[in-house]
Amino acid sequence: MKPRKFLVALPVYNERRYVADVLAEVLRFAAEVLVVDDGSTDGTSEFLSQRRDIHLVRHRENMGYGAALRTAFQFAIGHHFEVLVTMDCDGQHEPRFIPQFVEACEDADIVSGSRYLERFPGDSEPPADRRRINELITSQLNEELGLNLTDAFCGFKAYRTEVLQRFEITEDGYAMPLEIWVQAAQLKLRIVELAIPLVYLDMSRSFGGALDNAETRLEVYRTVLARSLERYRVGKSCLLNARQTERG
């Protein structure tokens, strides 16, 4: 099997506490690493600017998780990588799984980590509100789109770069993965889940602002999902009409 040219991308915002250790471990498994610094103000930017063993793109201000991933998508496309692996920089994703994600892209367009597909020794217990919201949104995605997901929000993923060019991502915040799932269903992409450990190192980590309220966060997710599903249904309707016109 021909080795794939792959990039590992980490969106980072104020991760000075974790970034050095995470990068050291990631670089054991990947030769090409991109860090998207989303306007950090805690010393992360200064630390990253001294690194010569990574690619670095910096947003002048904090634009959001989705915006950082969109930058990573554009970088992977522009630099002709075959596979893009994305992972968080908070120590919750174990870099030793990177080769498995890349290998799984041989037979899939999106490989998505799942913290709930199976149990690993030493797994953490997730915060109750996060688990509940994940279950609700994952269930709705499966029902609406005919998917078979167990974890809609895991940031540890791998994408065949050729499919990234077909996405139209507009959501800048944490709801961005919902656009990915809706468009992946619309494009009939091949999706597989890869089991990974469930790790929470800091149970007090914040989403920031109003999203720290669980019900507000759920409402934001439902609003973005509803908007994405409406575009999905309109697209299907237009395609059906076009086919009927051709037959007529």
C-alpha positions as CSV (number, residue, x, y, z in Angstrom):
1,M,0.0,0.0,0.0
2,K,1.4,3.4,-1.0
3,P,2.1,5.7,2.0
4,R,-0.3,8.6,2.1
5,K,0.9,12.2,2.3
6,F,-0.9,13.4,5.4
7,L,-1.0,16.5,7.6
8,V,-2.0,16.6,11.2
9,A,-3.8,19.9,12.1
10,L,-4.5,21.2,15.6
11,P,-6.7,24.2,16.2
12,V,-5.4,26.0,19.3
13,Y,-6.8,28.7,21.5
14,N,-5.0,29.5,24.8
15,E,-3.5,26.1,25.2
16,R,-0.1,27.1,26.7
17,R,-0.6,24.5,29.4
18,Y,-0.8,21.6,27.0
19,V,0.7,22.6,23.6
20,A,4.4,21.7,24.2
21,D,3.6,18.1,25.4
22,V,0.9,17.5,22.8
23,L,3.2,18.7,19.9
24,A,6.1,16.5,21.2
25,E,3.8,13.4,21.1
26,V,2.2,14.3,17.7
27,L,5.6,14.7,16.1
28,R,6.4,11.2,17.0
29,F,3.7,10.0,14.6
30,A,3.5,12.8,11.9
31,A,6.2,14.5,9.8
32,E,3.9,17.4,8.8
33,V,2.0,19.2,11.5
34,L,0.0,22.4,11.2
35,V,-1.1,24.5,14.2
36,V,-3.9,27.0,13.7
37,D,-3.5,29.5,16.5
38,D,-6.9,31.1,16.8
39,G,-5.9,34.4,18.4
40,S,-4.3,33.0,21.6
41,T,-3.5,35.6,24.3
42,D,-1.9,33.4,27.0
43,G,1.6,32.9,25.7
44,T,0.7,30.2,23.2
45,S,1.4,32.4,20.2
46,E,4.9,33.4,21.5
47,F,5.7,29.7,22.1
48,L,4.5,28.6,18.7
49,S,6.4,31.4,16.9
50,Q,9.7,29.9,18.0
51,R,9.0,26.5,16.6
52,R,10.6,25.5,13.4
53,D,9.3,22.0,13.2
54,I,5.7,22.9,12.5
55,H,3.6,24.8,10.0
56,L,1.9,27.8,11.8
57,V,-1.1,29.9,10.7
58,R,-2.3,32.6,13.2
59,H,-5.6,34.3,13.3
60,R,-5.2,37.8,14.6
61,E,-8.2,37.4,16.8
62,N,-10.3,34.5,18.1
63,M,-12.6,33.5,15.3
64,G,-13.9,30.2,16.6
65,Y,-13.3,26.4,16.4
66,G,-15.1,26.1,13.0
67,A,-13.1,28.9,11.5
68,A,-9.8,27.4,12.7
69,L,-10.7,24.0,11.1
70,R,-11.7,25.8,7.9
71,T,-8.3,27.3,7.8
72,A,-6.8,23.8,8.3
73,F,-8.9,22.5,5.4
74,Q,-7.7,25.3,3.1
75,F,-4.1,24.7,4.1
76,A,-4.3,20.9,3.4
77,I,-5.9,21.5,0.0
78,G,-3.5,24.3,-1.0
79,H,-0.4,22.2,0.0
80,H,-1.7,19.0,-1.8
81,F,-1.9,16.6,1.1
82,E,-3.9,13.5,0.5
83,V,-5.2,13.1,4.0
84,L,-5.9,15.6,6.8
85,V,-6.0,14.5,10.4
86,T,-7.6,16.9,12.9
87,M,-7.2,16.7,16.6
88,D,-7.6,18.9,19.7
89,C,-4.7,20.3,21.6
90,D,-6.0,19.8,25.1
91,G,-4.5,16.4,25.8
92,Q,-7.8,14.5,25.2
93,H,-6.8,12.9,22.0
94,E,-4.0,10.4,21.9
95,P,-1.6,10.9,19.0
96,R,-0.7,7.2,18.9
97,F,-4.0,6.7,17.0
98,I,-2.9,8.9,14.1
99,P,-1.6,6.1,11.9
100,Q,-4.9,4.2,12.3
101,F,-6.8,7.2,11.2
102,V,-4.6,7.6,8.1
103,E,-4.8,4.0,7.2
104,A,-8.6,3.9,7.6
105,C,-8.9,6.6,5.0
106,E,-8.0,4.0,2.4
107,D,-11.6,2.9,2.5
108,A,-13.4,6.0,3.7
109,D,-13.8,9.6,3.0
110,I,-14.2,10.6,6.6
111,V,-12.9,8.7,9.6
112,S,-14.4,10.0,12.8
113,G,-13.2,9.2,16.3
114,S,-15.8,7.9,18.7
115,R,-15.4,8.0,22.5
116,Y,-18.5,5.9,22.8
117,L,-18.1,3.1,20.3
118,E,-16.3,0.9,22.9
119,R,-14.8,1.2,26.4
120,F,-11.1,1.5,27.0
121,P,-9.4,0.8,30.4
122,G,-9.2,4.0,32.4
123,D,-11.8,5.9,30.4
124,S,-13.1,9.1,32.0
125,E,-16.7,9.8,32.8
126,P,-17.8,12.7,30.6
127,P,-19.6,15.7,32.1
128,A,-23.3,14.8,32.2
129,D,-24.5,17.8,30.2
130,R,-22.0,17.2,27.4
131,R,-22.9,13.5,27.2
132,R,-26.6,14.3,27.1
133,I,-26.3,16.9,24.4
134,N,-24.0,14.7,22.3
135,E,-26.6,11.8,22.6
136,L,-29.5,14.1,21.6
137,I,-27.7,15.6,18.5
138,T,-26.2,12.3,17.4
139,S,-29.6,10.7,17.5
140,Q,-31.1,13.5,15.5
141,L,-28.4,13.3,12.9
142,N,-28.9,9.5,12.6
143,E,-32.6,9.9,12.3
144,E,-32.6,12.7,9.8
145,L,-29.7,11.6,7.6
146,G,-29.7,7.8,7.9
147,L,-26.3,7.8,9.5
148,N,-25.0,5.4,12.1
149,L,-22.9,7.7,14.4
150,T,-22.2,7.2,18.0
151,D,-20.3,10.5,18.6
152,A,-21.2,13.5,16.6
153,F,-18.7,15.9,18.3
154,C,-15.4,14.2,18.4
155,G,-12.7,16.4,17.0
156,F,-10.3,13.6,16.2
157,K,-11.0,12.9,12.5
158,A,-9.3,12.1,9.2
159,Y,-10.5,13.4,5.8
160,R,-9.5,12.5,2.3
161,T,-8.5,16.0,1.2
162,E,-10.2,15.6,-2.2
163,V,-13.6,15.7,-0.3
164,L,-12.7,18.8,1.6
165,Q,-13.0,20.8,-1.6
166,R,-16.6,19.8,-1.8
167,F,-17.7,21.2,1.6
168,E,-19.2,24.7,2.0
169,I,-18.6,25.4,5.6
170,T,-20.0,28.7,7.0
171,E,-20.2,28.0,10.7
172,D,-17.4,29.5,12.8
173,G,-18.2,28.0,16.2
174,Y,-18.4,24.7,17.9
175,A,-21.5,23.7,15.8
176,M,-19.4,23.4,12.7
177,P,-19.3,19.6,12.8
178,L,-23.0,19.5,12.2
179,E,-22.5,21.2,8.8
180,I,-19.9,18.5,8.0
181,W,-22.3,15.7,8.8
182,V,-25.2,17.1,6.8
183,Q,-23.0,17.8,3.8
184,A,-21.3,14.4,4.1
185,A,-24.7,12.8,3.9
186,Q,-25.7,15.0,0.9
187,L,-22.5,14.1,-0.9
188,K,-23.0,10.4,0.0
189,L,-19.5,10.2,1.5
190,R,-18.1,7.0,3.0
191,I,-18.0,7.5,6.8
192,V,-16.5,5.2,9.4
193,E,-16.0,5.6,13.1
194,L,-12.8,4.6,14.9
195,A,-12.9,3.9,18.6
196,I,-10.7,6.1,20.8
197,P,-10.3,6.4,24.6
198,L,-12.6,8.8,26.4
199,V,-10.2,11.3,28.2
200,Y,-11.2,14.4,30.1
201,L,-8.1,16.0,31.8
202,D,-9.9,19.2,32.9
203,M,-13.6,18.8,33.8
204,S,-13.9,22.6,34.2
205,R,-12.9,23.6,30.7
206,S,-15.1,26.3,29.2
207,F,-16.8,26.7,25.9
208,G,-16.8,30.4,26.6
209,G,-19.6,33.0,27.0
210,A,-23.2,31.9,26.7
211,L,-22.2,28.4,25.4
212,D,-21.2,27.5,29.0
213,N,-24.9,27.2,29.6
214,A,-25.9,23.7,28.5
215,E,-29.4,24.6,27.3
216,T,-28.1,27.6,25.4
217,R,-25.5,25.4,23.8
218,L,-28.1,22.8,22.8
219,E,-30.3,25.5,21.3
220,V,-27.3,26.8,19.2
221,Y,-26.6,23.3,17.9
222,R,-30.2,22.7,17.1
223,T,-30.5,26.0,15.2
224,V,-27.4,25.3,13.1
225,L,-28.5,21.7,12.4
226,A,-32.0,22.9,11.4
227,R,-30.5,25.4,9.0
228,S,-28.1,22.9,7.5
229,L,-30.9,20.3,7.1
230,E,-33.1,22.9,5.4
231,R,-30.3,23.5,2.8
232,Y,-30.0,19.7,2.5
233,R,-33.7,19.3,1.8
234,V,-33.8,22.2,-0.7
235,G,-30.8,20.7,-2.5
236,K,-32.5,17.2,-2.7
237,S,-35.7,18.8,-3.9
238,C,-33.9,20.8,-6.7
239,L,-32.0,17.6,-7.8
240,L,-35.3,15.7,-7.9
241,N,-37.0,18.4,-10.0
242,A,-34.0,18.5,-12.3
243,R,-34.2,14.8,-12.9
244,Q,-37.9,14.9,-13.5
245,T,-37.4,17.7,-16.0
246,E,-34.8,15.7,-17.9
247,R,-37.2,12.7,-18.1
248,G,-40.0,15.0,-19.3
